[in-house]
Amino acid sequence: MNVSGLPFLRRFRPQSIRGRVTVLVTGLAILLLIPAGILGAALARQAFSAAVWLNARQEASLTAAAWRMGRLRNVITPHVAGVDLVQVVAPNRRVLASSPAAQGLPPLSSSWPSEQDPLQDLQPCTADGCMRLSALRVMPGPDSPVVYAGHPVDRFTPVAIFDLLFTVEVAVLVLLTAWATWKVAGRILRPVETIRSDLAAVNVNNLDTRVPVPIGDDEIARLARTVNSTLARIEEAKLTTERALRRQREFAADASHELRTPLAGLRAQLEEAQLHPDETDLRVLLKDALLDVGRLESIIEDLLLLAKVGATAPDRKPVDVSALVRDEVTRRTDRIPVHLHLADGVRMHAAPRDLARLLTNLLDNAQRHARSLVEIGLRRDAGFIELWVSDDGPGVPAGERERIFERFARSDPARSRGRGGTGLGLAIARDIARAHCGTLVATDSPYGGAMFMLRLPVSGCPPTTPAPAAEG
């Protein structure tokens, strides 16, 4: 297929949808209206011609009847309006009688109707013009004269008027179609232009802008609602990103502070020992240094675990949670014995190591704050398991129950070097819960302290739903 002419045609193709629609509809109108106009003109021409021939035939019939009855003289008076040329011509081509308009003229036509076809419609033409005639034999015999009746064809006839009217009508209809299509397309596409201009004004600092939604439920209205929904999601994503970046900055600052504290202590001790080696107790120095190194190691391990929990999906498999809790409690050597209230045979799909780490963090927190009692409970509730860890310590004020799950968030009594944790235990516990599509919240303990309630789906996260990403 030769497409060499296409680039040339593309130069004349309208750039706007409005122009393309107008050209398309106008082209279709031309394809429909021009044939319709031609057909209408042809039908009008045929109807007019039929009327003209009918008048000529009628006059020819009247004249032939009058000739047979002997009523005609040399001058014929036409009886049908518009038919002014009438002749009676003998077989020898001699004009026997004629109308005033045909006086002195030779026979109007050389055609001679036969006995088999006594009536003929003729349109002879000469240098002076054309005529529409009806030729009729007066009698059936071979010597019958012929009556010619008709009129000259004017240059500007009703047929020409019909042709002109139909031409003007088609041209006007095509122009009206193009104008109406241009106006209607412009009105329909006006909301699209408004949406485009509003979207062009949107920038990263002004995502709360919304485009106007036209009335109705057509394609443009649905487009506007989709654009607004997309802008809302973009704005929410921006806010989420800003919150994540802010948390990361805060986390980096807290992590650097937490790592700097034991490093500064360790450096101070080593510098002191270097300046006064004779006054330094090596055993005490090593003990304190190992404490600081252990604290650094705990912080780094927790940071690595926190990054792993937030970045990878847990490797889930069937777990007997009741047995896992008993094993973890048996393995520990805590200062306060742990009371167990466990339902037997509670099973779920989970990552055993992550679940054990979550339980360890909750128990470590409870052992740090409890006075004399720590309790673990476990039960199954419909499609979920519920595990709680309670203590009789000072509890958590209602305004602090979300803040304690933030990274490096610790209560003041826990900040001593001997008893304090890394500040990441509860954050890790909640991230593990979220990785299993569960929840972990703090509430009041029936023993006056704090109770941490874990709720996890037995079947784990749905296959089509990824686990929620860890915050921060």
Protein Blocks (a to p, Z undefined) as FASTA:
>chain_A
ZZklmmmmmmmpcfbfklmmmmmmmmmmmmmmmmmmmmmmmmmmmmmmmmmmmmmmmmmm
mmmmmmmnopacfbdcdfbghiabdcdddfkopafbdcfklgoiacfbfbdcdfklmbcc
dddddfkbccddddddfbfbfklccddddddddfbdfklmmmmmmmmmmmmmmmmmmmmm
mmmmmmmmmmmmmmmmmmmmpcfklmmbccdddedjdfklmmmmmmmmmmmmmmmmmmmm
mmmmmmmmmmmmmmmmmmmmmmmmmmmmmmmmmmmmmlpcfklmmmmmmmmmmmmmmmmm
mmmmmmmmmmpccddddddfklmmmmmmmmpccfbdcdddddehiacdddfklmmmmmmm
mmmmmmmmpmkbccdddddehjbccdddddfbebjafklmmmmmpghiacfklmpfklpc
ehlmmmmmmmmmmmnopacdddddfkopacddddddfklpafklccdddeZZ
